[in-house]
Amino acid sequence: MIAPIIFALTEDDPEKAHELAIRVMTRVQNVPLLLQLIALWYRANENPNPVKVAGIPFPNPIGLAAGFDKHAEILLFLQALDFGFIEVGTALPCPQDGNPRPRQFRIPEDGAIINRNGFNSHGCAAVAERLKDVHPDLHIPLGISCGKMKDTPLEKAAEDYATVASQIGTFGAYIAINVSSPNTPELRRLQGREYLENIVCSVVLQSAGKPVFVKISPDLTEEELDITLEAIIHGGGKGIIIGNTTTARPSRGTGIFRRQPSRTYGESGGLSGPLLEERVLPLIKRSRTLEPKLPIIGVGGTYDRDSAQRKFDAGANLVQLFTGLVYRGPGLITECRNVEI
């Protein structure tokens, strides 16, 4: 209900819109009665489609992707919307500003967003303090997304990921390793055999037995995906998240959204939204074929129940929302949570 107002007030600044929405949601979650009313409205806690993945019970299979609540500021509000799980972060060992603004751009005619945030983070110490406060009131699984500092050499990246896992991993049901953001220089090189197995192993050692997932790029080739899967499994990882944003600019010729030129379509950064689905589905299918028992979280291009269903049909165990939520609002969660799995 409030989303159209925020969009109108901040038409040319999506990041400002997100920050304003966070402030509103923060105030609402500090009023218990309002939270209860929201939970009733969205029928939270009804657990209509529970699943168990990687040994974790999820009340429903629809979660929130990392990047929406980077700093763990609105977890109780998000829980009231009836997400089956929430992934916070990506968190870093220390605070980092990220890339210069403007760094987020809407493409409304495609239901898409381009961002080049560059891992802006309050740092894991600040996130830990917030998680200490809200964790007793969280009743759904929490994922902890870990990243590396921009200036950390690739050879020492494992230390950054392990630091975040050791400091805030205890609050999570699972830990996610983000090696696929396109907005930190050379980060995607960490998906290769040279680095990934060591990173996964380092995080597993700090995970206190929590399952470790790796979030991969939708821009991987089949050969690169095969290498990445091998490194994840050899390192002790228990699952994969497919995928992150894409640096490609997929065809805009078909689909439910109007296709017309956009002045923001050529901005650099990672693209999310329905255009991403054509890159995500083949990777889910191949991963499921190569590793029949590997837990898979599908994310990218989920804008209605059918697009969520396609990810489950391809082999995903869970699905995460982000851009679809921005454009369609919390009703998308209710629409998608009763998919057939």
C-alpha positions as CSV (number, residue, x, y, z in Angstrom):
1,M,0.0,0.0,0.0
2,I,2.8,2.4,0.8
3,A,5.1,1.2,-2.0
4,P,3.4,3.4,-4.8
5,I,3.8,6.5,-2.6
6,I,7.5,5.8,-1.9
7,F,8.1,5.1,-5.6
8,A,6.5,8.4,-6.6
9,L,8.4,10.4,-4.0
10,T,11.8,8.8,-5.1
11,E,11.2,8.2,-8.8
12,D,14.8,8.9,-9.8
13,D,16.5,7.3,-6.8
14,P,15.7,3.7,-6.1
15,E,18.2,3.5,-3.3
16,K,16.6,6.4,-1.5
17,A,13.2,4.6,-1.9
18,H,14.7,1.5,-0.3
19,E,16.1,3.4,2.6
20,L,12.8,5.2,3.2
21,A,11.0,1.9,3.1
22,I,13.5,0.5,5.6
23,R,12.8,3.4,8.0
24,V,9.1,2.9,7.7
25,M,9.3,-0.8,8.4
26,T,11.7,-0.3,11.3
27,R,9.1,2.0,13.0
28,V,6.3,-0.4,12.3
29,Q,8.2,-3.4,13.8
30,N,8.7,-1.5,17.0
31,V,5.0,-1.5,17.6
32,P,4.0,-5.1,18.5
33,L,0.3,-4.6,17.8
34,L,1.0,-3.5,14.2
35,L,3.3,-6.5,13.7
36,Q,0.5,-8.8,14.9
37,L,-2.0,-7.2,12.5
38,I,0.4,-7.5,9.6
39,A,1.0,-11.2,10.4
40,L,-2.8,-11.8,10.6
41,W,-3.3,-10.0,7.3
42,Y,-0.7,-12.1,5.5
43,R,-1.6,-15.3,7.4
44,A,1.9,-15.7,8.7
45,N,2.6,-18.8,10.9
46,E,-0.1,-20.8,9.1
47,N,2.7,-23.0,7.6
48,P,0.7,-24.0,4.5
49,N,3.6,-25.7,2.7
50,P,6.4,-26.8,5.1
51,V,9.5,-28.4,3.7
52,K,12.8,-29.7,5.1
53,V,16.0,-28.8,3.2
54,A,19.6,-29.5,4.3
55,G,18.1,-30.7,7.6
56,I,16.4,-27.3,8.2
57,P,12.6,-27.1,8.6
58,F,11.1,-24.2,6.6
59,P,7.5,-23.2,7.2
60,N,7.1,-22.5,3.5
61,P,9.6,-22.6,0.6
62,I,9.6,-18.9,-0.3
63,G,12.4,-16.8,1.1
64,L,13.9,-13.3,0.8
65,A,17.2,-13.1,-1.0
66,A,20.2,-11.3,0.5
67,G,20.6,-7.6,-0.3
68,F,17.1,-6.5,0.8
69,D,17.9,-6.4,4.5
70,K,21.6,-6.1,4.2
71,H,22.1,-4.9,7.8
72,A,19.5,-7.0,9.7
73,E,17.3,-4.0,10.4
74,I,13.8,-5.2,9.7
75,L,13.8,-9.0,10.3
76,L,10.7,-9.0,12.5
77,F,8.7,-7.0,10.0
78,L,9.8,-9.3,7.2
79,Q,8.8,-12.3,9.3
80,A,5.3,-10.9,9.6
81,L,4.9,-10.9,5.8
82,D,5.1,-14.8,5.9
83,F,8.4,-15.5,4.4
84,G,9.5,-19.0,4.9
85,F,13.1,-17.8,5.5
86,I,15.2,-14.7,5.2
87,E,18.8,-14.2,4.1
88,V,20.6,-11.1,5.6
89,G,23.7,-9.4,4.3
90,T,25.9,-9.6,2.4
91,A,27.8,-8.9,5.6
92,L,31.5,-8.0,5.6
93,P,34.2,-8.2,8.3
94,C,34.3,-4.4,8.6
95,P,32.1,-1.5,7.5
96,Q,32.4,-0.6,3.8
97,D,30.7,2.2,1.9
98,G,30.4,0.4,-1.5
99,N,30.5,2.2,-4.8
100,P,29.6,5.8,-5.4
101,R,26.0,6.8,-5.8
102,P,23.9,6.7,-7.9
103,R,24.2,2.9,-8.0
104,Q,20.7,1.6,-8.4
105,F,18.4,2.0,-11.4
106,R,14.9,0.9,-12.1
107,I,13.6,-0.4,-15.4
108,P,9.8,-0.4,-14.7
109,E,8.8,-1.5,-18.2
110,D,10.7,-4.8,-17.6
111,G,10.1,-5.1,-13.8
112,A,13.9,-5.0,-13.5
113,I,16.6,-3.3,-11.4
114,I,20.2,-2.7,-12.2
115,N,22.5,-2.2,-9.2
116,R,26.2,-1.7,-8.7
117,N,26.2,-1.3,-4.9
118,G,29.6,-2.9,-4.3
119,F,29.0,-4.6,-1.0
120,N,28.0,-1.7,1.1
121,S,27.9,-3.0,4.6
122,H,27.7,-1.9,8.3
123,G,30.1,-4.6,9.1
124,C,29.4,-7.9,10.9
125,A,29.9,-6.4,14.4
126,A,26.9,-4.1,13.9
127,V,24.9,-6.9,12.3
128,A,25.7,-9.2,15.3
129,E,24.4,-6.6,17.7
130,R,21.1,-6.3,15.9
131,L,20.8,-10.1,15.6
132,K,21.3,-10.5,19.3
133,D,18.3,-8.2,19.9
134,V,15.9,-9.9,17.5
135,H,17.0,-13.5,17.4
136,P,14.9,-14.7,20.3
137,D,11.8,-13.4,18.4
138,L,12.7,-15.0,15.1
139,H,10.7,-18.1,14.3
140,I,11.8,-18.8,10.8
141,P,15.2,-19.9,9.4
142,L,17.8,-17.2,8.9
143,G,20.5,-17.3,6.3
144,I,23.8,-15.4,6.8
145,S,25.4,-14.1,3.6
146,C,29.1,-13.6,3.8
147,G,31.4,-11.5,1.6
148,K,34.9,-10.1,1.3
149,M,36.2,-6.5,1.6
150,K,36.9,-4.8,-1.7
151,D,40.6,-4.4,-1.0
152,T,41.2,-7.9,0.3
153,P,43.4,-9.8,-2.2
154,L,41.8,-12.9,-3.7
155,E,44.5,-15.0,-2.0
156,K,43.2,-13.9,1.4
157,A,39.5,-13.9,0.6
158,A,38.9,-17.1,2.6
159,E,39.9,-15.2,5.8
160,D,37.2,-12.6,5.2
161,Y,34.5,-15.1,4.7
162,A,35.6,-17.2,7.7
163,T,35.6,-14.0,9.8
164,V,32.0,-13.2,9.0
165,A,31.0,-16.8,9.5
166,S,32.7,-16.9,12.9
167,Q,31.2,-13.7,14.2
168,I,27.5,-14.0,13.0
169,G,27.1,-17.5,11.6
170,T,25.8,-18.7,15.0
171,F,22.6,-16.7,14.4
172,G,21.9,-18.5,11.1
173,A,20.2,-21.7,10.2
174,Y,22.6,-21.7,7.2
175,I,25.6,-19.7,6.0
176,A,25.8,-18.4,2.4
177,I,29.1,-17.6,0.6
178,N,28.6,-14.8,-1.9
179,V,31.3,-15.1,-4.6
180,S,29.1,-14.0,-7.4
181,S,28.4,-10.3,-7.1
182,P,29.4,-8.5,-10.3
183,N,30.1,-5.2,-8.5
184,T,33.3,-6.0,-6.5
185,P,36.4,-6.2,-8.8
186,E,37.4,-9.8,-9.6
187,L,35.1,-11.3,-7.0
188,R,33.6,-13.8,-9.5
189,R,37.1,-15.3,-10.0
190,L,36.5,-16.9,-6.6
191,Q,34.0,-19.2,-8.2
192,G,36.8,-21.1,-9.9
193,R,38.8,-24.1,-8.7
194,E,41.8,-22.0,-7.6
195,Y,40.0,-20.3,-4.7
196,L,36.5,-21.7,-4.0
197,E,37.3,-25.0,-2.3
198,N,39.5,-23.3,0.2
199,I,36.9,-20.6,0.9
200,V,34.2,-23.2,1.5
201,C,36.4,-25.3,3.7
202,S,37.4,-22.2,5.8
203,V,33.7,-21.2,6.3
204,V,32.7,-24.8,7.1
205,L,35.3,-24.9,9.9
206,Q,33.7,-21.7,11.4
207,S,30.1,-22.8,10.8
208,A,29.5,-24.7,14.0
209,G,27.8,-27.4,12.0
210,K,25.5,-25.1,10.1
211,P,25.1,-26.1,6.4
212,V,27.1,-23.9,4.0
213,F,25.6,-22.7,0.7
214,V,27.5,-21.0,-2.2
215,K,25.8,-18.3,-4.2
216,I,26.9,-18.4,-7.9
217,S,26.6,-16.2,-10.9
218,P,23.9,-16.8,-13.5
219,D,26.6,-16.0,-16.1
220,L,28.6,-19.2,-15.6
221,T,29.1,-21.5,-18.6
222,E,28.2,-25.2,-18.2
223,E,31.9,-26.0,-17.8
224,E,32.4,-23.4,-15.2
225,L,29.3,-24.6,-13.3
226,D,30.7,-28.1,-13.3
227,I,33.9,-26.9,-11.7
228,T,32.1,-24.8,-9.2
229,L,29.9,-27.6,-8.1
230,E,32.9,-29.9,-7.6
231,A,34.7,-27.3,-5.5
232,I,31.6,-26.7,-3.3
233,I,31.2,-30.4,-2.6
234,H,34.9,-31.1,-2.1
235,G,35.1,-28.1,0.3
236,G,32.3,-29.5,2.4
237,G,29.5,-27.2,1.1
238,K,25.9,-28.5,1.5
239,G,24.0,-26.5,-1.1
240,I,24.0,-23.9,-3.9
241,I,22.1,-20.7,-4.5
242,I,21.4,-20.0,-8.2
243,G,22.0,-17.2,-8.9
244,N,23.0,-13.6,-8.4
245,T,22.5,-10.6,-10.8
246,T,23.7,-10.8,-14.4
247,T,26.1,-8.5,-16.3
248,A,24.4,-9.6,-19.5
249,R,21.5,-7.7,-21.0
250,P,19.1,-10.5,-22.0
251,S,16.6,-10.2,-24.9
252,R,13.7,-7.9,-24.2
253,G,11.4,-9.1,-27.0
254,T,8.9,-11.4,-25.2
255,G,7.2,-11.7,-21.9
256,I,4.5,-10.0,-19.9
257,F,6.2,-6.7,-19.5
258,R,6.3,-4.0,-22.2
259,R,9.5,-3.9,-24.2
260,Q,10.7,-0.5,-25.1
261,P,14.0,1.3,-24.9
262,S,15.0,2.4,-21.4
263,R,17.6,5.0,-20.6
264,T,18.8,2.9,-17.7
265,Y,19.2,-0.4,-19.5
266,G,22.7,0.4,-20.5
267,E,23.9,1.3,-16.9
268,S,26.7,-0.9,-15.6
269,G,26.1,-3.3,-12.8
270,G,24.0,-6.4,-12.1
271,L,20.6,-6.8,-13.7
272,S,17.8,-8.5,-11.7
273,G,14.1,-9.2,-12.6
274,P,12.1,-11.4,-15.0
275,L,14.8,-11.1,-17.7
276,L,17.1,-13.1,-15.5
277,E,15.0,-16.2,-15.5
278,E,16.2,-17.5,-18.8
279,R,19.7,-17.6,-17.4
280,V,18.8,-19.1,-14.0
281,L,16.6,-22.1,-15.1
282,P,19.2,-23.9,-17.2
283,L,21.8,-23.7,-14.3
284,I,19.2,-25.1,-11.9
285,K,18.4,-28.0,-14.3
286,R,22.0,-28.8,-14.9
287,S,22.9,-28.7,-11.2
288,R,20.0,-31.0,-10.3
289,T,21.1,-33.4,-13.1
290,L,24.8,-33.5,-11.9
291,E,24.0,-33.5,-8.2
292,P,20.5,-35.1,-7.7
293,K,20.6,-34.7,-3.9
294,L,22.2,-31.3,-3.6
295,P,19.9,-28.6,-2.0
296,I,19.3,-25.8,-4.4
297,I,17.9,-22.3,-3.8
298,G,16.6,-20.7,-6.9
299,V,16.6,-16.9,-7.2
300,G,16.2,-14.6,-10.1
301,G,13.2,-13.6,-12.1
302,T,10.4,-14.7,-9.8
303,Y,7.5,-12.3,-10.4
304,D,4.4,-14.6,-10.1
305,R,3.4,-18.1,-9.0
306,D,4.2,-19.6,-12.4
307,S,7.8,-18.3,-12.4
308,A,8.3,-19.7,-8.9
309,Q,6.8,-23.0,-10.1
310,R,9.2,-23.2,-13.0
311,K,12.2,-23.1,-10.6
312,F,10.8,-25.9,-8.5
313,D,10.1,-27.9,-11.7
314,A,13.7,-27.3,-12.8
315,G,14.9,-28.8,-9.5
316,A,15.0,-26.0,-6.9
317,N,14.2,-27.0,-3.3
318,L,13.6,-23.4,-2.2
319,V,13.0,-20.1,-4.0
320,Q,14.0,-16.5,-3.0
321,L,12.4,-13.2,-4.0
322,F,13.8,-9.8,-4.3
323,T,13.0,-7.6,-7.3
324,G,9.5,-9.1,-7.8
325,L,8.8,-8.1,-4.2
326,V,9.9,-4.5,-4.9
327,Y,7.5,-4.2,-7.8
328,R,4.6,-6.4,-6.7
329,G,4.7,-6.1,-2.9
330,P,4.2,-8.7,-0.2
331,G,1.2,-10.3,-1.9
332,L,3.7,-12.1,-4.1
333,I,4.8,-14.1,-1.1
334,T,1.3,-15.3,-0.5
335,E,0.8,-16.0,-4.2
336,C,4.0,-18.2,-4.4
337,R,4.0,-20.1,-1.1
338,N,1.5,-22.7,-2.2
339,V,3.5,-24.0,-5.2
340,E,3.8,-27.7,-5.9
341,I,7.1,-29.1,-4.8
